[in-house]
Amino acid sequence: MKKLHTVTALIEAGAGVALMGFPSVAVKLLLGTPLDSAAAEVLGRLAGAALFALGIACWLASRDARSQAARGLAAAMLFYNFAAVALFALARFGLGLQGVLLWPAVILHAVMTVWCIACLRCKPSNESVPNTGQKI
């Protein structure tokens, strides 16, 4: 799970920086149309801050990948990645939007979804549970 969290941290922090710094450009690359209002720009930057926060959480979780918190974060990222695939598919097929980075983003999030599932299916290690010396 350490590699999953490390790779996720880099991807989400990068996307977060792009959205915080240049929200309209980032959205145009994804969806083929720029953000068209000040409110949309603010929400784009807020989404960027949220992605950057996920990147920070994943980076920190990569240092303790066997903890229950790290598993919980992987479960949350599973939901996020699945939702990203669904929303990008809706954007393309339901709304007719498509930017140059839309399909690469769909593929990336689909791969990350499968990776999250694979990591969550692995049995958690008991190494993070303190040994009290008591027999059960």
N, C-alpha and C positions, 0 to 999 in steps of 0.2 A: 504494500500500500504506500510505501515511502515514495516510490517513483511516480505513482499516480498523483499523489499530493504535490510533488515537486513540479511535474509537468503542468498540472492544473494551475498551480500558483503562477507559473510563467505566462501561460496563455491568458488567464483572467486578468492578471496585473497589466499585461500588455494591452488587452482590449480596453481595460479601464482607463489607462493613460490616454489611449486614442480618443475615447469618448469624452473624457474630461477636457482634453485640450482642443479637439477639433470635432465636436459632436456631429455637425452637419456633414462634414466630409466622410466621417466613419459610416454614418447612416446611408449616404449616397453610394458608397462602395458596396454596402450590404444590400440595399433595397432599390438602388437606382434612382432615388429621389432625395434631395436634401431636406433637412428640417426647415419648415417654412414659417415658424413663428418664434418669438422670444420664449414663450412658455415651452415649446418643444425643445429648444436649445437647453433650457434649464433642466428639463426632465432627462434629456440626453446626458448632460453632465452628471446628474444624480445617478443615473444608471451606471455611468462610468465609475463613480465613487463606490457604488455597491459592488461592481465587479472587482475593483481594486481591493476592497475590503475582503472579498472572497479569496483573492490572491494572497493576501496577508494571512488569513486563517489557514489556507492550505499550506503555505510555506511553514508556518509554525507547527502545523500538524505533521508535517513530513519528518520532524525531529522526534516524534513520539507516535509513529504510525501504528503501533500495536494497542493503543489505548481505545477505550470505548468512545471517547470524544472524536478520535480520528475516524472511527467507523461511522459515527453519526454524521460527520462532515462528508464522508464518502456517500452516504445515503442522501444527504441534501444535494450533493453535486449530481447524483444520479437523477433526481427529480429535475434539477435545473437543466442538465444536458438534454434530457428527454423533452422538456418543455421548449427548449430552444429549437430542437428539430421540428416539433409540432408547429410552433409559431412561425418559423421560417417557411415551412411547407404551406401554411395558411397564407402567408404573405405572397408566396409565388402563385399558388393555385387558386386561392380565394380572392386575392386582391390584385393579382397580375403584376406584382412588384418583383424586380430582379436586377440586382447589381452584379458587378464582376466578382465579388467575394461571396455571393449568396451560396452557391453550391459547395465551394470549399468549406464554408462555415457549417453547412448541413452535414457534410461528411465528417468534419472534425468533431462536431457534437455527437454524431452517431457513434463514432469510434470511442469517444470518451464515455458515452452511455454504456457501451458494451464492456469497457474496461472497469467502470464502476461496478457493474453487475458481477464481473469475474472476481474482483477484489472482495466484494461483500459475500460472495458464496464461499470463500475460503473460511475455514474455521478460525475463529479468533484465538490468538495465543494467550496462554495463561501467564506469560512472563511478566505482565504488568501488574498482576495481582500479588500483593505482598504475602510472603510465607509466614504464617503466625506460628507454625510448628504444631498446630493442633491437628489431630486426625479426625476425619469425618466418618 
